[in-house]
Amino acid sequence: MPRFVLCTLGDLLLDVIVRLEEPLEQGTDAAALTRTGAGGQAGNVAAWAAALGAEARFVGKRGDDPAASLAAGELTRLGVTVFGPVAVGRNGVVVSIVGKDGERAMASDRGVAPTLSADELEPAWFEGCTHLHLSGYSLMSSPIDGAATRAAELVGAAGGTVSADLASRRVIAAFGRERLRKVLQELGPKIVFANEEEREEIGQPASEATWVVKRGSAGCSIERGGVRSDFPALAAEVVDTTGAGDAFAAGYLVGGVELALATAARCVANLGATP
């Protein structure tokens, strides 16, 4: 059986996870447990895929600051090969504030990541890639959308497949559901990942893709050819839900729905979005 080689394209951010041990109050301190490391949707999926035994590559633009060095170094340590140009400017950072129930709110600064352009891609980065996974953020901002399209062309020409994760209901609303439907129709992904809010926001797209809907503690649904199948989540002690959807996507791409649910359960049981 040929080796599964996953390439992801999108943002490599510095993740700052803050799990509050008491509520924030204006003008004073609050005790918290913190963690820093590699983050961003594409980075997270690559890290989990590597942990599950796949050959994983990340493609994206990074800044030239300490945040970029830390994030790239951590992703490399996790077994991912990191490709992409380094630009003058700040790397992206995402801060996740995690409550006692494990649910998180995020503040994201993408830094230079969205400025990746198609002409900056090296075809060698995608040689042997059997599957390309695209962050939704890379489909709904420019010029990185052109890089995503070019990467899909390179992988598709070599017989590989493509998936996309819609990433954010708020970003879809700002970008426009009709525009996103057109992007997906032109891209032709084999699989589209979305959470329930994102799936509702885009409505019924003109796409023949398999839709994998992440439903949190309710598990997931798979929609294919007008048929929907539901799968329950696995039991887990929830510490932090940051990155659980990315872990799920990696598991699904590497080994299907059972591995996806197991990987998501593994993710939420620990602080942070990577293995």
N, C-alpha and C positions, 0 to 999 in steps of 0.2 A: 504493500500500500504506500503511495507516495506521501512524503512528509508534508504536513500542513504548514505553509509559510504565510503568515499574516502580516500585512503592511497596514498601518494606520496613518491617516493624514489629518492634521488638525493642530491643536494647541498643546504645548508642553509648558505647564505652569508650575510655579512653586505653590504647593498646597500648605496652608496654615490652618490646622484644625484646632478649634478651641471648644473643649467640652466643659460647660459651666457646672460648677459644683454649688453655686448659689446665684441668685438673680443679679443681673447688672443693675447698678444704681448710679445716677448722675453724680459726678464729683468724688467718687470713692472707688476702691478696688473690690474685685470679686475673685474668689478663689476659682481656679480652673486647671484642667489637665490639658496640655497642648502637645501637638505633634506637627512636624514639618517634613515635607518630602516632595517627590514628584507628583504632579497632578495634571488636570486637564483631561477631558473626555478621551481623546485619542491616546494620551499617555497612559491613562488608567487601563484602557482595554488592552493595550500592548503588554503592560506589566502583568496583568492577570493571565493573558494568553501564554506568556513565557512561563509563568508559574504552573500552568496546566500542561506544559510539555511541548508547546508549539515553538517554532522558530518565529520570533516576533521582531518586527522593525517599526520604528517610528519615523515619520517624515514631517518636518515642520520648521518654521523659522524661530530662532531664539535670539534673545538680547545678548549684550556683551557685559552684563553685570553679574554680581555674585549670585543673585537669585537664579540666573540661567545656569551657572556652573553647578550649583547645588542640585537643581532639578535634573539636569542632564546626567550628572554623576550618579544620582540615586536611580534613575531609570536604567542606566548601564549596569549598575550593581544588581538590579533585579533581573538581568538577563536579556535586556532589549538592546538591539543595535540602533543607535540614534543617528539619523541623517538629517541634513538640511543646513541652510546657510545661517551664519551668525551675523546679525546686523547691529549697527551702532544704535543704542537705545535700550530702554528698559524691557526686561522680560516680564511676562504676565505673572500675576499673583492672584490666587483665589483664597478668600478667608471663609471658612465654614464655622458658624456658631452652632454648636450642638447642645440641645437641651437634655434633661435627665431621661426623657423618653426615647432618646436616640435620634429624633427628627432634627433636621438642620436647615438653617437659612444661610444663603451664600451671597457674598459680595465679590464680583469678579472684575479684574482688570486684565485684559488680554494682551496688553503690551504690544510688541511688534508682530505677534503671530499672524494677524489678519493680512499683513503686507506680503506674505509669500505669494509669488507670482509663478505662472506656468513656465516662463523661460528660466526660472531658477532651479527647476527640477532636473535631476540627472537620471536618464533611463536606467543606469546601472543599479540605482537604489531599488528598483522594482523587479530586477531579473530574478526569475524563479518564484515570484510571488504567486501563490495560488488564490489568495483572497485579499481584497482591499476593503478596509472599513473606514468610512468617512464620517467625521463629526458633523452634525447638523450646522454647527457654527461655521464650518468651512463652506457650506452650501449657501449661506445667507449673508455673506459679506464679501467684499471685493478688496484686493484682487485674488484672495485665496480661493474664491469659487472657481476661477480659471485654472488654478493649480489642481483643484479636486477633479475637474473635468479631464484635464490632461493625464492625471494619474490613472483615472478610470479607463481612459483610452489605451494607455500603455499596458495595464494589467489585462484588460479585455482582449487586446490583440494577441496576447500570449496564452489565451484560454482561461484566464482567471475570472473570478466572479467578484461582485461588488455588493456591499451593504452600506446602509446609512442609518444613523440615529438622529432623530429629530431634535433632541437636545433641550429645547426650552419652549414652553407655551408662549411666554412673553416675546421671545425672539420671533416666533412664527407669526404672532399677531402684528408685530411691527413690520415684518417683511411682507406679509400678505399671503393668505392661504392659496389664492389662485396662482400667484407667482411660484410658490413652493410646489404646488401640484405640477406646474409646467416643468420646473427643474427636475423633479423626480421622474416625470414621463420621459424627458430627454436623457436623463442619466441611466434609467432602466436598471435599478438595483434589484438583486435577487431577493434581498431581505431588507425590510425597513423596521427598525426598532422605535418604539414610542411608549411614553407612559399614557395613562388614561386621559389626562388633560390635553396632551399634545395630539392624541388620536382624535379627540373631540374637536380640537381647534382646527385641524386640517380638513375634517369632514371625510367624505368618500372620494378619494383621489382616483384619477384614471390611471391605475397602475396594476400590473399583473404580479407584483411582488407578494411574497409571503409577509404578512404583518405580524410582528411579535410585540404584543402589548404588555408592558411591565405594570403590574398592579400592586406592587409593594407587598404588604402582609397577606394580601389575597392571592398571591401567586402570579400567574400570567395567563394570557389568552393568545392563541395562534389562529390567525385568520388566513385561510388559503382557499382560493376559488369559491368564495362565498360561504365556506364552511368554517365555523368557529369551534375550537376546542379549548377547554379551560383546564388549567393545572394548578393545584394548590401549592402554596409555599411550604417549605420545610420549616420545622420548628427551630427557633434560634433565640438565644438571649440577645436582645438588641442593645448594642452599645452605641453604635454610630451608623446611620444610614448613608453617610457620604460615600459616593462611588459604588453603591450597591447595584445600580442599574448598569454601570460599566462592567462590573464583575459578571453580572448576569449575561451581558452581551458577549463577553469573551468566552464564557462557558458554553453558550449556545453555538457560537461559531466553531469552537474546538470540538464539542462533543454532543450537541443537541440539548433538548429542553431539560433532561434530568440533570446533566452536568451544570446547566445554567442555574437552576434552582439551588443546587448544592453550593455552587460558588458564591451566589448572592448571600446565602445563609452564612457562609464562612466570612464574607466581608463584613456583614453587619455586627458580627460578634466581637469585632475589634475596632479600635480607634484608627481612623484613617481610610483612605480610598484605595490603597495599593496593598499587595500581599505582605 
